[in-house]
Amino acid sequence: MIKTPAFVRGFFVSLRVFNAIFIVTFTIPINQSTSSVPMSISDKLKAFDPNGVGNTSNNIFGLPFDVSESRLVFIPATWDVTTSNDAGTADGPNTIFRNSFQIDLYDPMLPDAWKQGMAMEPEDPAIIRKNKNIRRQAERIIEYLESGNSIKSDDPMQAELARVNQACSDYMLHLETRCLQYLDNGQIPFIVGGDHSVSIGLIRAIAQRYDDFGVLQIDAHADMRNAYQGFSHSHASVMRQATEIKGVSRIVQAGIRELCDEELQFISRNHQMVKTFYGHDVHRRLFEGESWSQICSDIIEMLPGKVYISFDVDGLEPACCPGTGAPVPGGITFSQAIYLLEAAFRAGKHFIGADLVETGPGTIDGIVSSRLLYRMAGMVIKSKDTGL
């Protein structure tokens, strides 16, 4: 493998989306080396002390790997345009990154997964600026609707909605294309959000490589609305969109505890494809003496062999994600979430992709999400290795 020359911080990959309002240039990091000859992964592993202080000049989790050489690459999706409650999840990737250096690398289930390489792309300032600009337009639409108005009778608002929808469509295309590039390179893309709408980019990319796979959605919300608030890529509509993707054969939802009549009816009409484990049913079973292990077995039984994990952190108890965009009481614990994922892994489910979304800007949010991300990434890497 040809390495980047010494003292060069990064190399640039340009991706142009031919749209009048969305053209961005993407930067991929390469760790700085103090040697005249670039170090191989094996050399980096020999020089790296996993028991030492987290080196903040390294990549995520303090690991010494470059994006170009890592088995798994985290793509920061700094996008929260359609957030309907509290904004701020666009800063989720940065919050996770900052808090990741305090993680001890030992994973009791998969202790060596990190040695294959994990790295995060740097956030792109152009995308951050674009998100802030389009978010302001989306906020005007949301405020207009929440005041009891109808966009259908307002031409200027319709035009603004069209601009927001186009920008969101362009960004999802960018994510899909970016993920396909990594897949073509034999690497594993992992989306880190950002609001839940960003998941669709990776799900679409995965669908071009796999057929007949399921989505395990851990979430407080069903996300089955049809273009909520008029946004074609709403965070509240992402799983509705996933049902329309060829290759997605089933969506299994765990922890759902807030939804509207429209979503309930959609789930009922599509009960063969969408299997929902509602939060109130899960807690009733726990209160009446059933074990979490049995409930997890029931969830896992609904999944096909190939599984994409979409983890919205608001599926957890709000104490674990106080800064998320739409926290809801009654979620599962961190340990219950990890147990569910590990149980699916042990049951032979092949994790073909994953995202972690809706992390808020707070310290607790970063501490919890960075550890979720690390454990999930290890399972995805090892699942790829086993070829289940």
Residue pairs with C-beta under 8 A, 6 or more apart in sequence:
1 68
1 69
3 38
4 10
4 11
4 30
4 38
4 66
4 68
5 38
6 32
6 33
6 34
6 35
6 36
6 38
7 32
7 33
8 30
8 32
9 29
9 30
9 32
10 27
10 28
10 29
10 30
10 122
11 28
11 30
11 68
12 25
12 26
12 27
12 28
13 26
13 27
13 28
13 181
14 25
14 26
15 24
15 25
15 26
15 174
15 177
15 178
16 23
17 23
17 24
17 170
17 173
17 174
17 177
19 166
19 170
21 163
21 166
21 167
21 170
22 130
22 166
22 167
22 170
22 171
22 174
24 124
24 126
24 127
24 130
24 174
25 124
25 126
26 121
26 124
26 178
27 121
27 122
27 124
28 67
28 68
28 121
28 122
29 59
29 66
29 67
29 119
29 120
29 121
29 122
30 66
30 67
30 68
31 57
31 58
31 59
31 64
31 65
31 66
32 57
33 39
39 47
41 65
41 69
41 117
44 64
44 65
45 115
47 64
48 63
48 64
50 105
53 62
54 61
54 62
54 100
54 101
54 102
54 103
55 62
55 64
55 101
56 62
56 101
58 64
59 65
59 66
59 67
59 70
59 118
59 119
59 120
60 74
60 96
60 97
60 100
60 118
60 119
60 120
61 100
61 101
61 103
61 105
61 114
61 118
61 370
61 374
62 100
62 101
62 103
63 114
63 117
63 118
63 119
65 117
65 118
65 119
66 119
67 73
67 119
67 120
67 121
69 117
69 119
70 116
70 117
70 118
70 119
70 187
71 116
71 117
71 118
71 187
71 188
71 381
71 384
72 116
72 117
72 118
72 119
72 187
72 188
72 189
72 190
72 377
72 380
72 381
73 118
73 119
73 120
73 121
73 182
73 187
73 188
73 189
73 190
74 93
74 118
74 119
74 120
74 121
74 190
74 191
74 192
74 373
74 377
75 120
75 121
75 175
75 178
75 179
75 182
75 189
75 190
75 191
75 192
75 202
76 93
76 94
76 97
76 120
76 121
76 122
76 123
76 192
76 194
77 93
77 175
77 191
77 192
77 193
77 194
77 198
77 201
77 357
78 90
78 91
78 92
78 93
78 94
78 123
78 124
78 127
78 128
78 131
78 194
79 90
79 127
79 131
79 168
79 171
79 193
79 194
79 195
79 197
79 198
80 87
80 88
80 89
80 90
80 131
80 135
80 193
80 194
80 195
80 235
80 325
81 131
81 134
81 135
81 138
81 164
81 167
81 168
81 195
81 197
81 231
82 138
82 164
82 168
82 195
82 197
82 228
82 229
82 231
82 233
82 234
82 235
82 236
83 89
83 135
83 195
83 235
83 325
83 326
84 142
84 228
84 229
84 234
84 235
84 236
84 325
84 326
85 325
85 326
86 323
86 324
86 325
86 326
86 360
87 135
87 139
87 325
88 323
88 325
88 360
88 361
89 193
89 194
89 195
89 324
89 325
89 357
89 358
89 359
89 360
89 361
90 128
90 131
90 132
90 135
90 194
90 195
91 361
92 192
92 193
92 194
92 357
92 358
92 359
92 360
92 361
92 365
92 369
93 120
93 123
93 192
93 193
93 194
93 359
94 123
95 359
95 360
95 361
95 362
95 365
95 366
95 369
96 192
96 356
96 359
96 366
96 369
96 370
96 373
97 120
97 370
98 366
99 363
99 366
99 367
99 369
99 370
100 366
100 370
100 373
100 374
102 367
103 370
103 371
103 374
105 114
105 374
107 113
107 114
107 374
107 375
107 378
109 342
109 345
109 378
109 379
110 378
110 379
110 381
110 382
113 377
113 378
113 379
113 381
113 382
114 374
114 378
116 381
118 377
118 381
120 192
127 171
130 167
130 171
134 163
134 164
134 167
134 168
137 160
137 163
137 164
138 164
138 231
140 157
140 160
141 151
141 157
141 160
141 161
141 164
141 229
141 230
142 229
144 151
144 154
144 157
145 151
145 229
145 230
149 157
151 157
151 158
151 161
151 230
152 158
161 230
161 231
164 231
165 230
165 231
165 232
165 233
168 197
168 231
168 232
168 233
169 232
169 233
171 198
171 201
171 233
172 197
172 198
172 200
172 201
172 204
172 233
173 201
174 201
175 191
175 198
175 200
175 201
175 202
175 205
176 200
176 201
176 202
176 204
176 205
178 189
178 201
179 189
179 191
179 201
179 202
179 205
179 206
180 205
180 208
182 188
182 189
183 189
183 205
183 206
183 209
188 353
188 380
188 381
188 384
189 202
189 205
189 353
190 202
190 353
190 354
190 355
190 356
190 373
190 376
190 377
190 380
191 198
191 199
191 201
191 202
191 354
191 355
191 356
191 357
192 355
192 356
192 357
192 359
192 373
193 199
193 355
193 356
193 357
193 358
193 359
194 357
194 358
195 235
195 325
195 357
195 358
196 219
196 223
196 235
196 236
196 238
196 310
196 312
196 357
196 358
197 233
197 234
197 235
197 237
197 238
198 355
198 357
199 238
199 242
199 310
199 355
199 357
200 233
200 238
200 241
200 242
202 308
202 353
202 355
203 215
203 242
203 245
203 248
203 308
203 310
203 353
204 245
205 353
206 213
206 247
206 308
206 352
206 353
207 213
207 245
207 246
207 247
207 248
208 247
209 352
210 247
210 306
210 352
211 246
211 247
212 247
212 249
212 304
212 306
213 247
213 248
213 249
213 304
213 306
213 307
213 308
213 352
214 248
214 249
214 250
214 251
214 252
214 302
214 303
214 304
214 306
214 307
214 308
215 239
215 242
215 248
215 250
215 251
215 252
215 307
215 308
215 309
215 310
216 252
216 254
216 299
216 303
216 307
216 308
216 309
216 310
216 344
217 223
217 239
217 251
217 252
217 253
217 254
217 310
217 312
218 254
218 255
218 309
218 310
218 311
218 312
218 315
218 332
218 337
218 340
219 253
219 254
219 255
219 256
219 310
219 311
219 312
219 314
219 315
220 255
220 256
220 257
220 258
220 279
220 312
220 314
220 315
220 326
220 327
220 328
220 331
221 236
221 256
221 258
221 259
221 312
221 314
221 326
221 328
222 239
222 253
222 256
222 258
222 259
222 263
222 264
222 267
222 276
223 235
223 236
223 237
223 238
223 239
223 240
223 312
224 237
224 239
224 240
224 243
224 259
224 262
224 263
224 266
224 267
224 274
225 234
225 236
225 237
225 240
225 260
225 262
225 263
226 237
226 240
226 262
226 266
227 234
227 237
228 234
228 235
228 236
228 237
229 236
231 237
233 241
235 325
235 358
238 310
239 251
239 253
239 274
239 310
240 266
242 248
242 251
243 251
243 270
243 273
243 274
249 273
249 304
250 273
250 274
250 275
250 302
250 303
250 304
251 273
251 274
251 275
252 275
252 276
252 277
252 299
252 302
252 303
253 274
253 275
253 276
253 277
254 277
254 282
254 299
254 315
254 332
254 340
255 277
255 279
255 282
255 315
255 331
255 332
256 276
256 277
256 278
256 279
257 278
257 279
257 280
257 328
257 330
257 331
258 328
259 267
266 274
267 274
267 276
275 302
277 295
277 298
277 299
279 330
279 331
280 330
282 295
282 332
283 330
285 294
285 295
286 292
286 295
292 336
292 339
293 339
293 343
296 339
296 340
296 343
296 344
297 343
299 340
299 344
300 340
300 343
300 344
300 347
300 349
303 344
303 349
305 348
305 349
305 350
305 388
306 349
306 350
306 352
307 344
307 349
307 350
307 351
307 352
308 351
308 352
308 353
308 354
309 341
309 351
309 353
309 354
309 355
309 376
309 380
310 354
310 355
310 357
311 337
311 354
311 355
311 356
311 357
311 372
311 376
312 357
312 358
313 320
313 321
313 324
313 356
313 357
313 358
313 359
313 360
313 365
313 368
313 369
313 372
314 321
314 324
314 325
314 326
314 327
314 328
314 331
314 358
315 331
315 332
315 337
316 331
316 332
316 333
316 334
316 337
316 368
317 329
317 330
317 331
317 332
317 333
318 324
318 327
318 328
318 329
318 331
319 364
320 331
320 333
320 334
320 364
320 368
321 327
321 358
321 359
321 360
321 364
321 365
321 368
321 369
322 360
322 362
322 364
322 365
323 359
323 360
323 361
323 362
323 364
323 365
324 358
324 359
324 360
324 365
325 358
325 360
326 358
332 340
334 368
334 371
334 372
337 372
338 372
338 375
341 375
341 376
341 379
342 379
344 351
345 351
345 379
345 382
345 383
348 388
349 383
349 388
350 383
350 386
350 387
350 388
351 379
351 380
351 383
351 384
352 383
352 384
353 380
354 376
354 377
354 380
356 369
356 372
356 373
356 376
359 365
359 366
359 369
